């Protein structure tokens, strides 16, 4: 069974590290493909005019010439996530608190309308 490490400070300000049950899911960044577009192309928006002006570029783009291994999953396409069904409720509260601190207001927005699998 896969494990995922959780580190937190307890009520005595002592660092506690525990291994918790985990499971594998498709990476939320590359959606399981293991690759993403290289730096400057990631998130780029192209128009029909762009496609007309440089059809070779778009053929290469479609073939994956500009793909690089996903930075979040190191190209595996899978991400280890906590298996909440097997974790004690008190530890789930700690995980949720860490996620709220990590994602800030994004977490609040996702809570209202889950959209990206980040939380």
TORLUM-650481 format. One record per residue: residue number from 1; y, z, x of N, C-alpha, C in turn. Coordinates in pm, 1 decimal, always signed. Layout:
// residues N
NODE  pos       n.v       n.w       n.u      ca.v      ca.w      ca.u       c.v       c.w       c.u
NODE  NUM         Y         Z         X         Y         Z         X         Y         Z         X
...
// end
This chain:
// residues 119
NODE  pos       n.v       n.w       n.u      ca.v      ca.w      ca.u       c.v       c.w       c.u
NODE    1    -118.1      +0.0     +84.0      +0.0      +0.0      +0.0    +124.3      +0.0     +88.4
NODE    2    +217.3     -90.7     +62.5    +339.5     -92.0    +143.4    +423.6     +33.9    +119.1
NODE    3    +499.9     +69.0    +220.2    +588.4    +184.9    +214.1    +729.6    +140.8    +250.8
NODE    4    +827.6    +212.1    +197.9    +966.7    +188.0    +232.1   +1029.0    +323.3    +264.6
NODE    5   +1107.6    +329.0    +371.0   +1165.1    +454.1    +417.7   +1295.7    +484.5    +345.3
NODE    6   +1310.5    +611.2    +307.1   +1433.5    +660.8    +246.9   +1484.0    +775.7    +332.3
NODE    7   +1608.8    +768.5    +375.4   +1671.4    +877.4    +450.7   +1791.2    +927.9    +371.5
NODE    8   +1803.7   +1059.7    +363.7   +1914.3   +1120.3    +290.2   +1938.0   +1260.9    +343.4
NODE    9   +2054.5   +1315.6    +309.2   +2086.1   +1453.0    +347.2   +2058.3   +1544.4    +229.3
NODE   10   +1983.1   +1652.1    +255.5   +1951.0   +1746.2    +148.9   +2066.4   +1843.9    +125.6
NODE   11   +2043.5   +1942.4     +39.8   +2148.9   +2037.8      +3.9   +2194.6   +2124.1    +120.9
NODE   12   +2115.5   +2130.8    +229.6   +2152.2   +2206.5    +349.5   +2211.8   +2116.5    +458.1
NODE   13   +2245.3   +1995.6    +422.6   +2298.4   +1896.1    +515.9   +2200.2   +1859.8    +627.0
NODE   14   +2072.0   +1870.4    +597.5   +1965.9   +1830.7    +690.6   +1923.0   +1688.5    +655.8
NODE   15   +1905.2   +1606.5    +759.7   +1858.7   +1470.5    +736.8   +1710.1   +1473.0    +703.4
NODE   16   +1675.1   +1414.5    +590.4   +1536.7   +1406.4    +544.9   +1498.0   +1259.3    +541.1
NODE   17   +1382.2   +1227.1    +596.3   +1330.8   +1090.6    +592.4   +1190.2   +1093.7    +533.8
NODE   18   +1169.4   +1015.0    +430.1   +1038.9   +1009.2    +365.0    +996.0    +864.3    +348.2
NODE   19    +864.7    +843.0    +348.3    +809.4    +710.8    +318.9    +766.5    +710.3    +173.2
NODE   20    +812.9    +610.7    +100.1    +785.5    +603.1     -43.0    +706.4    +477.4     -76.1
NODE   21    +632.6    +481.2    -186.9    +558.1    +362.2    -228.7    +653.5    +245.0    -253.0
NODE   22    +608.6    +127.9    -214.5    +689.9      +7.1    -231.5    +601.1    -106.5    -280.2
NODE   23    +665.6    -212.8    -315.8    +596.2    -333.8    -356.0    +676.8    -452.2    -302.5
NODE   24    +618.4    -570.6    -306.0    +687.1    -689.9    -257.2    +736.8    -772.5    -374.3
NODE   25    +859.2    -823.2    -362.9    +917.8    -914.1    -461.8    +982.3   -1030.7    -388.0
NODE   26   +1012.6   -1136.6    -463.6   +1088.0   -1246.2    -403.4   +1220.2   -1192.8    -351.9
NODE   27   +1261.2   -1238.9    -236.1   +1389.2   -1200.6    -178.5   +1501.4   -1237.2    -275.5
NODE   28   +1594.1   -1144.6    -299.0   +1704.4   -1169.3    -392.0   +1808.7   -1266.0    -335.6
NODE   29   +1809.1   -1286.2    -204.8   +1910.7   -1371.9    -143.2   +1867.9   -1518.8    -142.3
NODE   30   +1741.8   -1544.5    -105.8   +1694.4   -1684.1     -97.4   +1602.4   -1720.9    -213.7
NODE   31   +1580.8   -1625.0    -306.3   +1494.7   -1646.1    -423.3   +1352.1   -1684.7    -385.0
NODE   32   +1306.4   -1630.9    -271.7   +1168.3   -1651.3    -230.7   +1142.6   -1775.1    -147.2
NODE   33   +1244.7   -1854.5    -121.2   +1222.8   -1977.9     -45.2   +1211.7   -1952.4    +105.1
NODE   34   +1269.8   -1841.6    +153.0   +1266.3   -1810.5    +295.1   +1377.9   -1875.0    +375.5
NODE   35   +1459.9   -1958.6    +310.0   +1569.2   -2022.6    +383.3   +1694.2   -2030.1    +297.3
NODE   36   +1806.2   -2045.3    +366.0   +1935.6   -2061.9    +300.8   +2013.2   -2168.8    +376.7
NODE   37   +2122.9   -2210.8    +321.2   +2207.1   -2308.3    +390.7   +2276.6   -2242.6    +509.2
NODE   38   +2294.1   -2316.5    +614.3   +2361.1   -2266.8    +734.8   +2504.0   -2223.9    +702.3
NODE   39   +2548.8   -2122.1    +773.4   +2679.8   -2060.4    +762.2   +2785.1   -2124.6    +675.7
NODE   40   +2855.6   -2223.9    +726.9   +2968.3   -2282.8    +656.8   +2931.6   -2357.3    +530.6
NODE   41   +2805.9   -2392.6    +513.4   +2765.2   -2465.7    +393.4   +2727.7   -2372.2    +279.3
NODE   42   +2695.8   -2248.1    +312.2   +2655.5   -2152.3    +209.8   +2770.5   -2128.3    +112.8
NODE   43   +2746.8   -2155.2     -12.9   +2849.0   -2136.1    -115.1   +2946.8   -2251.4    -127.7
NODE   44   +2926.1   -2356.0     -49.6   +3017.6   -2470.6     -55.9   +3003.1   -2543.8    -189.0
NODE   45   +3111.1   -2602.5    -233.9   +3111.1   -2680.9    -357.1   +3141.3   -2825.8    -319.4
NODE   46   +3056.0   -2914.9    -368.4   +3072.7   -3056.9    -336.8   +3101.4   -3134.8    -464.8
NODE   47   +3179.4   -3238.3    -450.3   +3214.5   -3323.2    -564.6   +3137.0   -3454.0    -556.7
NODE   48   +3142.9   -3528.9    -664.3   +3080.6   -3661.3    -665.5   +3144.8   -3750.9    -559.6
NODE   49   +3273.5   -3731.1    -538.0   +3343.9   -3809.3    -435.8   +3288.5   -3778.0    -296.5
NODE   50   +3261.3   -3649.5    -270.0   +3201.4   -3610.4    -141.7   +3068.0   -3682.2    -122.4
NODE   51   +2988.3   -3684.2    -226.6   +2857.0   -3749.4    -219.7   +2872.0   -3899.1    -193.5
NODE   52   +2968.7   -3960.8    -256.8   +2993.6   -4104.0    -238.3   +3041.5   -4132.5     -96.3
NODE   53   +3129.6   -4046.8     -42.7   +3187.7   -4068.3     +89.9   +3086.8   -4049.6    +203.1
NODE   54   +2986.1   -3964.8    +182.5   +2890.4   -3937.4    +290.9   +2748.7   -3920.5    +236.1
NODE   55   +2687.0   -4029.3    +189.6   +2553.2   -4019.0    +129.8   +2447.0   -3971.1    +229.1
NODE   56   +2462.8   -4001.0    +357.4   +2364.7   -3955.2    +456.9   +2362.4   -3802.8    +465.3
NODE   57   +2481.0   -3742.7    +460.8   +2489.8   -3597.1    +463.2   +2412.7   -3537.9    +345.2
NODE   58   +2428.8   -3595.4    +226.7   +2362.3   -3540.9    +108.4   +2211.6   -3563.7    +111.6
NODE   59   +2167.2   -3670.7    +171.7   +2022.5   -3691.0    +189.9   +1966.7   -3584.2    +283.5
NODE   60   +2037.7   -3559.1    +394.2   +1995.9   -3453.3    +486.7   +1998.1   -3317.2    +418.9
NODE   61   +2098.8   -3292.2    +338.9   +2110.6   -3165.9    +266.5   +1989.9   -3146.3    +175.1
NODE   62   +1952.3   -3250.3    +102.6   +1838.0   -3243.7     +10.6   +1705.9   -3224.5     +85.7
NODE   63   +1695.9   -3276.8    +206.4   +1572.6   -3262.5    +285.9   +1564.2   -3126.9    +355.8
NODE   64   +1672.3   -3048.8    +353.6   +1670.0   -2917.2    +416.7   +1710.5   -2915.9    +562.3
NODE   65   +1773.3   -3022.6    +609.2   +1814.9   -3031.5    +748.8   +1908.2   -2916.4    +786.3
NODE   66   +1990.3   -2872.2    +692.6   +2089.7   -2768.8    +721.0   +2042.4   -2627.5    +683.4
NODE   67   +1915.8   -2613.3    +652.0   +1862.2   -2482.2    +616.9   +1834.0   -2398.6    +741.7
NODE   68   +1852.6   -2268.8    +728.3   +1820.2   -2172.5    +833.8   +1737.2   -2061.0    +769.8
NODE   69   +1659.8   -1985.9    +850.8   +1583.2   -1874.6    +792.7   +1676.7   -1774.6    +724.6
NODE   70   +1633.6   -1724.6    +611.5   +1712.1   -1626.4    +536.5   +1733.3   -1501.0    +620.9
NODE   71   +1857.7   -1452.4    +624.6   +1890.0   -1334.5    +705.2   +1838.4   -1205.0    +640.8
NODE   72   +1819.7   -1204.6    +509.4   +1775.1   -1082.6    +442.8   +1624.5   -1058.6    +457.2
NODE   73   +1545.4   -1165.5    +453.0   +1398.7   -1149.5    +459.6   +1339.7   -1207.2    +587.6
NODE   74   +1425.0   -1250.7    +679.0   +1380.6   -1311.0    +805.5   +1288.5   -1430.5    +784.9
NODE   75   +1311.7   -1502.8    +676.0   +1234.8   -1624.7    +651.0   +1103.3   -1605.9    +578.5
NODE   76   +1068.3   -1482.0    +543.7    +939.3   -1458.5    +476.8    +943.1   -1493.7    +328.9
NODE   77   +1061.8   -1486.9    +267.8   +1073.4   -1511.8    +124.2   +1043.6   -1389.8     +39.7
NODE   78   +1004.8   -1279.6    +103.9    +968.5   -1158.1     +30.3   +1051.5   -1039.3     +77.6
NODE   79   +1076.1    -947.8     -13.4   +1151.4    -827.1     +18.3   +1074.1    -705.5     -31.4
NODE   80   +1072.8    -601.4     +49.9   +1007.5    -477.0     +12.0   +1104.1    -397.4     -74.6
NODE   81   +1059.2    -357.1    -193.0   +1142.3    -278.9    -284.3   +1066.4    -153.7    -326.4
NODE   82   +1141.3     -49.6    -360.4   +1077.9     +74.2    -405.0    +994.6     +48.8    -530.8
NODE   83    +877.5    +111.6    -537.1    +791.7    +105.3    -655.6    +825.1    +226.7    -741.5
NODE   84    +926.2    +213.7    -826.4    +979.8    +326.4    -901.7    +877.1    +393.5    -992.4
NODE   85    +774.9    +322.5   -1034.0    +672.0    +381.8   -1119.7    +591.5    +488.3   -1046.3
NODE   86    +595.8    +487.0    -913.6    +515.7    +580.9    -834.1    +600.7    +681.4    -756.8
NODE   87    +731.5    +688.4    -787.9    +822.0    +776.3    -714.1    +873.2    +886.5    -805.8
NODE   88    +880.2   +1007.7    -751.6    +930.0   +1123.3    -825.3   +1074.1   +1100.0    -872.1
NODE   89   +1104.7   +1146.1    -992.4   +1236.9   +1126.2   -1053.0   +1351.2   +1177.1    -965.7
NODE   90   +1332.0   +1288.3    -896.8   +1439.7   +1343.5    -813.3   +1473.8   +1248.9    -697.3
NODE   91   +1373.5   +1181.3    -643.9   +1399.3   +1084.7    -536.7   +1461.1    +956.3    -591.1
NODE   92   +1425.4    +920.0    -712.7   +1487.1    +802.9    -775.0   +1636.8    +826.5    -790.5
NODE   93   +1676.1    +947.9    -828.2   +1818.6    +979.4    -842.0   +1891.5    +962.7    -708.3
NODE   94   +1826.7   +1000.3    -598.6   +1886.8    +984.1    -465.4   +1900.8    +835.8    -431.6
NODE   95   +1798.6    +757.0    -460.8   +1802.4    +613.0    -433.8   +1915.7    +547.9    -513.6
NODE   96   +1925.6    +581.4    -640.0   +2029.9    +523.8    -725.8   +2168.3    +561.6    -673.9
NODE   97   +2186.2    +687.3    -632.4   +2315.3    +730.9    -578.4   +2350.1    +651.3    -452.5
NODE   98   +2251.8    +628.2    -365.4   +2277.3    +548.7    -244.4   +2315.8    +405.6    -280.4
NODE   99   +2246.8    +347.6    -377.5   +2277.8    +211.0    -419.3   +2419.3    +203.1    -476.3
NODE  100   +2458.4    +303.1    -552.0   +2594.0    +304.9    -608.0   +2697.4    +309.8    -495.9
NODE  101   +2673.1    +392.2    -394.1   +2766.4    +400.1    -281.7   +2768.9    +268.8    -203.6
NODE  102   +2652.6    +208.2    -185.7   +2641.1     +85.6    -107.4   +2708.1     -32.9    -177.1
NODE  103   +2684.5     -47.3    -306.6   +2733.6    -163.7    -379.5   +2868.9    -141.3    -445.5
NODE  104   +2915.0     -18.8    -452.8   +3046.1     +10.2    -511.4   +3058.5     -39.1    -653.5
NODE  105   +3169.6    -104.3    -683.1   +3194.5    -147.2    -820.8   +3101.1    -259.8    -864.0
NODE  106   +3039.8    -331.5    -769.6   +2942.8    -434.3    -805.9   +2828.7    -372.0    -884.0
NODE  107   +2784.6    -253.6    -842.1   +2674.4    -185.8    -910.4   +2712.1    -157.5   -1055.1
NODE  108   +2833.9    -112.7   -1079.1   +2878.3     -82.8   -1214.8   +2876.4    -209.3   -1301.0
NODE  109   +2924.0    -320.3   -1246.3   +2924.5    -444.6   -1322.6   +2782.6    -489.9   -1352.6
NODE  110   +2692.8    -476.6   -1255.0   +2554.7    -520.2   -1275.4   +2483.8    -433.0   -1378.5
NODE  111   +2520.9    -306.2   -1383.7   +2459.8    -216.3   -1480.6   +2486.3    -266.3   -1621.9
NODE  112   +2605.7    -321.3   -1644.6   +2639.9    -371.4   -1777.3   +2571.3    -504.9   -1807.4
NODE  113   +2555.0    -587.3   -1705.8   +2496.2    -719.6   -1725.2   +2413.7    -755.4   -1602.3
NODE  114   +2288.3    -707.2   -1593.1   +2206.4    -737.5   -1474.8   +2201.5    -888.9   -1451.1
NODE  115   +2238.7    -927.3   -1328.7   +2249.2   -1069.7   -1304.1   +2189.9   -1113.1   -1170.8
NODE  116   +2190.3   -1028.1   -1071.2   +2154.0   -1077.3    -939.5   +2034.8   -1003.9    -877.4
NODE  117   +1978.1    -905.9    -943.9   +1862.8    -835.7    -889.4   +1896.8    -743.0    -775.2
NODE  118   +2025.8    -717.4    -752.3   +2063.1    -635.5    -638.0   +2050.9    -486.8    -667.7
NODE  119   +2039.0    -448.9    -792.0   +2036.1    -306.0    -819.8   +1937.3    -268.0    -928.6
// end
